[in-house]
Amino acid sequence: MKTLKTKVSKAGVKFALVAYENGTFGVYKLCQNYAAHCKGGMSSTWRYVQKGMTFEAAEILFEKRAK
């Protein structure tokens, strides 16, 4: 998996457009949740919005989400 673009939306949410090794593309979102075992109490994980798309469809979704 390789990141092609990252962008932060007006709401402060970070999105990433990624390419997979099999030639498909996906959009991921950085989520932060409470976790008592982590320093600061917040853990960050990348979660997919949608995957297995063509480049054109993934780019449209990425731009729509990261306005």
Backbone as a ProteinNet text record, in pm:
[ID]
protein_1_A
[PRIMARY]
MKTLKTKVSKAGVKFALVAYENGTFGVYKLCQNYAAHCKGGMSSTWRYVQKGMTFEAAEILFEKRAK
[TERTIARY]
85.1	0	89.7	61	141.3	49.2	83.1	3.7	36.3	-68.1	-49.7	-72.9	-177.8	-211.6	-265.7	-242.5	-308.5	-362.7	-473.9	-539	-619	-628.5	-705.9	-831.8	-947	-1074.4	-1092	-1196.8	-1226.2	-1254.6	-1308.3	-1340.4	-1216.3	-1101.4	-978	-952.5	-1025	-1008.7	-910	-814	-711.3	-752.7	-745.5	-779	-657.1	-649.4	-538.8	-591.6	-534.3	-562.3	-446.6	-476.8	-371.2	-387.2	-273.7	-271.1	-228	-297.2	-262.6	-173.4	-108.9	-18.5	-91.1	-219	-293.8	-353.8	-324.8	-371	-499.6	-557.3	-677.6	-638.6	-736.8	-712	-814.9	-784.3	-876.1	-858.2	-954.6	-951.9	-956.4	-865.1	-857.5	-876.6	-921.1	-947.9	-873.2	-811.5	-741.9	-842.7	-865.1	-961.2	-887.2	-940.9	-883.1	-990.5	-955.3	-1047.7	-981.1	-1064.1	-1013.3	-952.9	-834.3	-768.3	-688.3	-729.8	-668	-523.1	-486.3	-351.1	-249.4	-294.4	-203.5	-168.7	-50.4	-8.7	-97.3	-154.7	-244.9	-389.3	-413.2	-548.8	-615.2	-543.5	-601.8	-515.4	-579.9	-507.2	-553.1	-460.6	-491.3	-478.1	-578	-574.9	-628.2	-574.1	-624.5	-732.7	-851.4	-962.6	-1008.7	-1041.9	-1079.1	-1220.3	-1238.3	-1370.1	-1427.5	-1345.2	-1382	-1253.5	-1251.1	-1133.1	-1174.6	-1077.2	-1106	-1168	-1132.6	-1191.2	-1090	-1138.2	-1049.2	-990.2	-886.7	-822.1	-918.8	-997.1	-1089.4	-1194.8	-1253.1	-1355.8	-1296.7	-1175.4	-1110.8	-1075.2	-1029.5	-993.6	-1116.9	-1228.9	-1353.6	-1398.9	-1398.3	-1436.7	-1342	-1212	-1112.3	-1136.4	-1157.6	-1182.1	-1315	-1415.5	-1545.9	-1535.3	-1463.5	-1450.7	-1358.7	-1254.2	-1152.9	-1173.2	-1297.5	-1325.3	-1284
-117	0	123.3	217.4	337.6	459.3	559.1	680.6	772.1	813.8	903.5	1049.6	1075.4	1211.5	1207.1	1313.7	1333	1474.7	1492.1	1622.4	1630.7	1750.8	1772.9	1850.2	1802.2	1868.1	1990.4	2067.7	2186.4	2149.3	2030.5	1984	1933.5	1927.8	1883	1734.1	1664.5	1520	1496.1	1407.2	1379	1258.7	1274.4	1168.5	1135.9	1012	967.9	887.5	913	835.4	738.6	608.3	507.1	415	359.2	261.8	127.5	22.2	-113.5	-178.8	-286.3	-356.9	-426	-456.8	-526.1	-430.6	-299.3	-202.7	-130.6	-156.9	-85.7	26.7	111	228.6	235.6	313.9	328.9	462.5	496.8	620.4	581.9	639.6	612.4	740.5	725.7	837.2	811.6	915.2	902.4	924.7	821.7	828.1	830	907	911.1	870.4	772.9	722	723.4	724.8	719.3	582.5	582.9	458.8	487.4	428.9	456.9	409.8	308.9	253.9	337.3	434.1	516.8	645.8	695.7	822.6	933.1	1014	1119.4	1074.6	944.7	892	880.4	909.9	901.8	812.7	721.3	637.5	674.8	673.5	707.7	584.6	561.3	449.5	496.5	438.3	464.7	362.4	409.4	321.6	353.6	250.9	275.3	331	422.3	473.7	382.4	355.8	260.4	213.4	87.2	33.4	-54.4	-88.2	-170.6	-92.5	36.1	121.6	150	207.3	257	388.6	435.1	560.5	677.9	685.1	796.8	801.7	688.3	682.5	716.4	667.5	695.3	842.5	904.4	1045.8	1133.6	1098.8	1174.3	1165.9	1045.7	1026.9	1100.6	1094.7	1162.4	1313.6	1373.1	1517.9	1556.5	1470	1497.6	1495.9	1397.8	1385.5	1490.4	1529.5	1619.8	1763.8	1807	1947	2040.3
0	0	0	-91	-104	-103.6	-22.3	-14.7	-131.9	-204.5	-317	-279.4	-198.7	-155.7	-13.5	60.8	190	192.6	262.8	268.8	398.1	454.1	575.8	538.9	584.8	554.9	644	617.2	698.2	843.1	864.9	999.5	1074.3	1006.4	1069.9	1060.7	974.3	956.8	842.9	864.8	764.6	680.6	546.8	452.5	368.4	319.6	235.2	118	0.3	-120	-136.4	-139	-142.8	-263.7	-306.5	-416	-358.7	-399.6	-357.3	-461.6	-423.5	-513.1	-628.3	-612.1	-718	-821.1	-810.3	-908.7	-874.3	-757.9	-716.3	-620.4	-589.2	-505.3	-394	-290	-178.4	-109.9	-24	53.9	200.9	280.3	422.9	502.3	627.6	717.6	848.5	905.2	1033.4	1145.1	1227.2	1337.3	1470.1	1564.3	1698.2	1798.1	1882.4	1983.4	2119.9	2223.1	2359.7	2386.4	2445.7	2484.9	2612.1	2722.5	2851.7	2858.6	2779.3	2785	2706.9	2626.8	2546.2	2619.7	2593.3	2651.3	2594.1	2679.9	2635.8	2624.8	2631.1	2630.9	2494.4	2384.5	2251.2	2162.4	2090.6	1994.5	1853.8	1759.3	1620.6	1532.7	1447.7	1353.8	1219.2	1111.9	977.2	948.2	910	874.8	733.7	658.9	519.9	509.3	414.8	378.3	272.3	168.8	64.1	-2.2	-43.5	-110.6	-226.3	-313.2	-429.8	-543.9	-559.2	-662.2	-772.8	-882.4	-986.9	-939.7	-1008.3	-968.8	-978.9	-1085.3	-1105.8	-995.1	-962.2	-857.5	-721	-693.8	-565.8	-553.5	-661.8	-657.8	-636.7	-699.8	-681.4	-536.4	-478.9	-339.1	-245.4	-273.5	-191.3	-190	-305.9	-313.7	-248.4	-259.6	-198.1	-45.1	9	153.7	215	141.9	197.2	152.7	143.9	106.6	217.2
[MASK]
+++++++++++++++++++++++++++++++++++++++++++++++++++++++++++++++++++

